Amino acid sequence: MQSQNFDSKFASSEQVAAIFLLAFSMFMVGYTGTRVYLNQPSQVNTQAEFNVIPHQASLWSELKE
């Protein structure tokens, strides 16, 4: 009777450890995926680099010549 009780306590502690490891690994996968996604350059920034507005002084430089 005592060995069966010990085995069930040991099995439940293994289940708790397995659940903890599963939850921790799922957290790490989600966290890593989120960090990778947020570190990617966005499309808005790449388009903004090509739409450069010249300085106001450069617009008047043609009149000086």
C-alpha positions in Angstrom: 0.0 0.0 0.0 2.8 2.4 0.8 4.7 1.8 -2.4 1.6 2.4 -4.4 1.0 5.7 -2.6 4.7 6.7 -3.2 4.4 5.8 -6.9 1.3 7.9 -7.4 3.0 10.9 -5.7 6.1 10.4 -7.9 3.9 10.2 -11.0 2.0 13.4 -10.1 5.3 15.2 -9.5 6.5 14.1 -12.9 3.3 15.4 -14.5 3.7 18.7 -12.8 7.3 18.9 -14.1 6.2 17.9 -17.6 3.4 20.6 -17.6 5.9 23.2 -16.3 8.4 22.3 -19.0 5.7 22.4 -21.7 4.4 25.8 -20.5 7.9 27.2 -20.3 8.8 26.0 -23.8 5.6 27.4 -25.3 6.4 30.7 -23.6 9.9 30.7 -25.1 8.6 29.9 -28.6 6.0 32.7 -28.4 8.4 35.2 -27.0 11.1 34.4 -29.5 8.6 34.6 -32.4 7.3 37.9 -31.2 10.8 39.4 -30.9 11.7 38.2 -34.4 8.5 39.6 -35.8 9.0 43.0 -34.1 12.7 43.3 -35.2 11.8 43.0 -38.9 11.9 46.2 -40.8 8.4 47.4 -41.7 7.3 48.3 -45.2 6.3 51.8 -44.1 9.9 52.7 -43.3 11.4 51.5 -46.6 8.8 53.5 -48.6 9.5 56.6 -46.5 13.2 56.5 -47.4 12.3 57.0 -51.1 9.9 59.9 -50.5 12.5 62.5 -49.5 11.4 66.1 -49.6 14.2 68.5 -50.5 15.1 71.3 -48.2 13.5 74.7 -48.9 16.8 76.3 -49.7 17.5 73.8 -52.5 14.2 74.9 -54.2 15.4 78.5 -54.4 18.9 77.7 -55.6 17.8 77.5 -59.2 16.7 81.2 -59.2 20.2 82.4 -58.1 21.9 81.1 -61.3 
